[in-house]
């Protein structure tokens, strides 16, 4: 049973999916940290009986903020960290310290559409397909090796919100599946590559 820490900044629907899946999964979420006070994901965690913590990034250097995250995660005995709508860029030091044990979900088919405003850019480029990716986190933003992806169609008349909702629905299945692979040791990060066994 792997001990999971989840970092969030907002509504935490992916956190909700990870919580819902944990009853028959090889993991247990032991701590949820938000950098934003009042994030709805904190309520989801509390309702599920999971410890929560708010660590604000305001007025701190990236390294100082990440140091506080690291300390809280280690104090809770966390073994794997999941970013779930966590809208802060982590320092290289944090990414290296948790290498192979730090994963993120991103609402595009990486390596396409890294960064923000993903759905707006996908629609503007008239793509007919988009999706979501769970990937290992490396120092370079959204550049880590992909563990799992799911695709959705993009419709000609899509709004960014409509596309975001379609992508989010597949995220909720994808993240628990990818985390299960990682917890079971079926995917590992080796020399910068995701290796499946
Ligand atoms: C999700 O769509 C996730 O992929 C995205 O934020 C949303 C969070 O939703 N993450 C990123 O864009 C990371 N760069 P949630 O708070 O309901 O899980």
Boltz pocket constraint, residues with backbone or C-beta under 6 A from the ligand:
constraints:
  - pocket:
      binder: B
      contacts: [[A, 10], [A, 11], [A, 12], [A, 13], [A, 14], [A, 15], [A, 84], [A, 85], [A, 86], [A, 105], [A, 106], [A, 107], [A, 115], [A, 164], [A, 168], [A, 171]]
      max_distance: 6.0
